[in-house]
Amino acid sequence: MSLVITGASGQLGRLVTAELLKTVDAAELLLLTRTPEALDVPGATVRAFDWNAATPEAFEGGERMLLISGSEIGSRVEGHKAAVDAAVAAGVGFIAYTSIPNPSDNNPIAVAAEHRATEEHIRASGARWTMLRNNIYGEIQVPAYQTALATGRLVTNGGPVGFVARADCARAAAAVLAGGDHDGREYDITGPEALGPVELAALFSELGGKPVEPVVVSDGEYAAGLAQHAGMPEAVASVYATFGRGARLGYSAVVSPAVEELTGNAPLPLREVFA
């Protein structure tokens, strides 16, 4: 059996590879990346890969694939589709994809439509599949934590989120990719609790030893703040603001037992992600 990981040199890809190597021989791994020189995994097959030039040759010998969603928000669906088509043409029979919870038509989070389109393409590809719907990474909250401690204010437009550790996403993905009865399953990969602005500010205050006040602002105010204080382009800031709106409407409040069911270990709470 040959296990394929796309985006293998990225943060999640490296963690999944490390998890698989605990139980799988390196010779069974096919690691695809734009920067093959960045990977040093003795015994594994490493191949240069670009979404925009996906060919069956890149996936030759692969049987089960983890398709890690690309980082180019707004322009990645065609690359995802090309990779799926090339993989299936090469004989890959199973595809696990890193999506998000609730990628429905009504979800206002900007990336939901991209994940929904990719999921639909995978379902129609003829391959067996599993959707790994990863909630928002807890690690992404580190800058917010640092700013909150510096200012005493947690400025957000968000709502409750089942923040998940990237390591837990990797462990779940490795478990599914390695085999088992996961065909046609949709797993919400989340942390053990959903934290809203009040809970998040309290946690930041506890961990940092300083008072932190939650300050909930409008989507427009939040985007403007990111552009002004974080130097984000306005278009990017507007995309980030949609995550808060989706959380406010409950789309990211998902808490699921899937991590423990897949790995045998409970997911890390956000406080341990920070630790």
C-alpha positions in Angstrom: 0.0 0.0 0.0 1.2 3.5 -0.9 0.0 6.5 1.1 0.0 9.8 -0.6 0.2 13.2 1.2 -0.2 16.4 -0.8 1.3 19.6 0.7 3.7 17.3 2.6 6.2 20.0 3.5 3.5 22.2 5.1 2.9 22.3 8.8 0.0 19.8 8.8 1.7 17.6 6.2 4.8 17.2 8.3 2.8 16.3 11.3 0.8 13.7 9.5 4.0 12.2 8.1 5.5 12.0 11.6 2.4 10.3 12.9 2.3 7.7 10.1 6.0 6.9 10.6 5.1 5.6 14.1 3.2 2.7 12.5 4.0 2.6 8.8 7.2 2.0 7.0 8.6 5.1 5.3 8.8 3.1 2.0 4.9 3.2 1.9 4.8 7.0 1.9 4.6 9.2 -1.3 5.1 12.8 -0.3 4.1 15.5 -2.8 5.3 19.1 -2.4 6.3 22.2 -4.3 9.5 22.2 -2.4 10.9 18.6 -2.3 14.3 19.9 -1.2 12.6 21.0 2.1 11.8 17.4 3.0 14.2 14.8 4.5 12.3 11.6 5.1 14.6 8.7 4.6 13.0 5.8 2.8 10.0 7.8 1.6 9.3 8.8 -2.0 9.3 12.6 -2.4 8.0 14.2 -5.6 7.7 17.7 -6.9 4.1 18.6 -7.2 2.1 21.7 -8.3 -1.7 22.0 -8.4 -1.5 23.8 -11.6 0.4 21.1 -13.4 -1.1 18.0 -11.8 -0.6 14.8 -13.8 -1.2 11.1 -13.1 2.5 10.6 -13.0 2.8 12.5 -9.8 0.5 10.0 -8.1 1.9 6.8 -9.7 1.9 4.0 -7.2 -0.4 5.7 -4.8 -3.4 3.9 -3.3 -4.8 6.1 -0.5 -4.4 9.9 -0.5 -4.7 12.7 2.0 -5.5 15.9 0.0 -4.5 18.8 2.3 -6.4 21.8 1.1 -4.2 24.5 -0.5 -3.3 27.8 1.1 -4.3 30.1 -1.8 -7.7 31.1 -0.6 -9.9 32.2 -3.4 -8.0 30.3 -6.2 -7.5 26.7 -5.0 -10.6 24.9 -6.2 -9.3 24.2 -9.7 -6.0 22.9 -8.3 -7.9 20.6 -5.9 -10.0 19.3 -8.8 -6.9 18.7 -11.0 -5.2 16.8 -8.2 -8.3 14.6 -7.6 -8.7 13.9 -11.3 -5.0 13.1 -11.7 -4.9 10.9 -8.6 -7.9 8.9 -9.7 -6.5 8.5 -13.2 -3.3 7.1 -11.6 -5.3 4.5 -9.7 -5.7 6.2 -6.3 -8.8 4.6 -4.8 -9.4 6.5 -1.6 -9.2 10.2 -0.9 -9.4 11.9 2.5 -9.8 15.7 2.3 -9.2 18.4 4.9 -12.4 20.5 4.8 -14.2 22.6 7.4 -17.3 22.0 9.6 -20.6 22.9 8.0 -19.4 23.8 4.4 -23.0 24.5 3.5 -24.5 27.1 1.1 -25.6 29.2 4.1 -22.2 29.3 5.8 -20.9 32.9 5.4 -17.2 31.9 6.0 -15.5 32.9 2.8 -13.7 29.5 2.3 -16.9 27.4 2.8 -17.8 27.5 -0.9 -14.3 26.3 -1.9 -14.4 23.4 0.5 -18.0 22.5 -0.6 -17.0 22.5 -4.3 -14.0 20.3 -3.6 -16.0 17.9 -1.5 -18.6 17.6 -4.3 -15.9 16.9 -6.9 -14.3 14.2 -4.7 -17.7 12.5 -4.2 -18.2 12.5 -8.0 -14.7 11.3 -8.8 -15.4 7.6 -8.4 -12.9 7.2 -5.5 -13.9 6.2 -2.0 -13.7 9.2 0.3 -13.6 10.6 3.8 -14.1 14.3 4.7 -12.0 15.5 7.6 -13.7 18.7 8.6 -11.1 20.4 10.7 -12.3 23.2 12.9 -10.2 26.4 13.4 -6.7 25.7 14.5 -6.0 26.7 18.1 -2.5 27.9 17.2 -4.1 30.7 15.1 -5.2 32.3 18.3 -1.6 33.0 19.5 -1.4 36.5 17.9 -4.8 37.4 19.4 -3.5 36.2 22.8 -0.4 38.3 22.6 -2.3 41.4 21.5 -4.9 40.9 24.2 -2.2 40.7 26.9 -0.5 43.8 25.5 -3.7 45.9 25.4 -6.0 44.3 28.0 -8.7 43.9 25.3 -9.7 40.9 23.1 -11.2 42.6 20.1 -13.3 40.2 18.1 -16.3 39.9 15.9 -16.6 36.2 16.6 -18.6 33.6 18.5 -18.0 30.2 19.9 -15.4 28.0 18.2 -14.4 24.4 18.9 -10.7 25.2 18.4 -8.6 22.2 17.6 -4.9 21.5 17.9 -3.1 21.1 14.6 -1.5 18.0 16.1 -4.9 16.4 16.7 -5.9 17.1 13.1 -2.7 15.3 12.1 -3.4 12.3 14.3 -6.9 12.0 13.0 -5.8 12.3 9.4 -3.0 9.7 9.9 -5.5 7.2 11.4 -7.9 7.6 8.5 -5.2 7.4 5.8 -3.6 4.3 7.3 -6.8 2.3 6.7 -10.0 1.2 8.4 -13.7 1.6 7.8 -13.9 5.3 7.0 -15.4 5.2 3.5 -18.2 7.8 3.0 -17.7 9.3 6.4 -17.7 13.0 7.4 -15.7 13.6 10.6 -15.8 16.9 12.4 -12.3 17.3 13.8 -12.6 19.6 16.8 -11.3 20.4 20.3 -13.2 19.3 23.4 -15.1 22.6 23.9 -16.4 25.6 22.1 -15.1 28.9 23.4 -16.7 32.3 22.7 -15.3 35.8 23.3 -16.0 35.8 27.1 -14.5 32.3 27.6 -11.5 33.1 25.4 -10.8 36.4 27.2 -11.0 34.6 30.6 -8.6 32.0 29.4 -6.1 34.6 28.0 -6.3 36.4 31.4 -5.7 33.2 33.3 -2.7 32.1 31.2 -1.2 35.6 30.9 -1.8 36.7 34.5 -3.4 40.0 33.3 -7.0 41.1 33.0 -8.4 40.8 29.5 -11.7 42.4 28.5 -13.7 40.9 25.6 -14.8 43.6 23.1 -17.2 42.4 20.4 -17.2 44.7 17.3 -19.0 44.6 13.9 -17.6 42.7 11.0 -16.7 46.0 9.3 -15.0 47.3 12.4 -13.0 44.1 12.8 -11.9 44.1 9.2 -10.9 47.7 9.4 -8.9 47.0 12.6 -7.0 44.2 10.9 -6.1 46.5 8.0 -5.1 49.3 10.2 -3.2 47.6 13.0 -2.1 44.3 11.4 -1.3 45.7 8.0 -3.6 43.3 6.1 -4.8 44.3 2.7 -8.5 45.2 3.0 -9.6 42.3 0.8 -7.7 39.8 3.1 -9.0 41.5 6.2 -12.6 41.2 4.9 -12.1 37.4 4.4 -10.8 37.0 7.9 -13.8 38.8 9.2 -16.1 36.2 7.7 -14.7 33.6 10.1 -16.0 35.7 13.0 -19.4 36.1 11.4 -19.6 32.3 10.8 -18.7 31.7 14.4 -21.2 34.2 15.6 -23.9 32.3 13.7 -22.9 29.0 15.2 -21.1 27.4 12.2 -17.8 26.9 14.1 -19.3 25.9 17.4 -19.1 22.2 16.5 -17.7 19.9 19.2 -17.2 16.3 18.2 -15.8 13.1 19.7 -14.2 12.2 16.4 -10.6 12.8 17.4 -10.9 10.4 20.3 -12.8 7.9 18.3 -10.2 7.9 15.5 -7.0 8.1 17.6 -7.9 6.7 21.1 -6.8 9.9 22.7 -8.9 12.9 23.7 -8.3 16.2 21.8 -6.2 18.9 23.5 -8.1 21.8 25.0 -7.0 25.2 23.9 -5.1 25.9 27.2 -2.8 22.9 26.4 -2.3 24.0 22.8 -0.9 27.3 24.2 1.2 25.4 26.8 
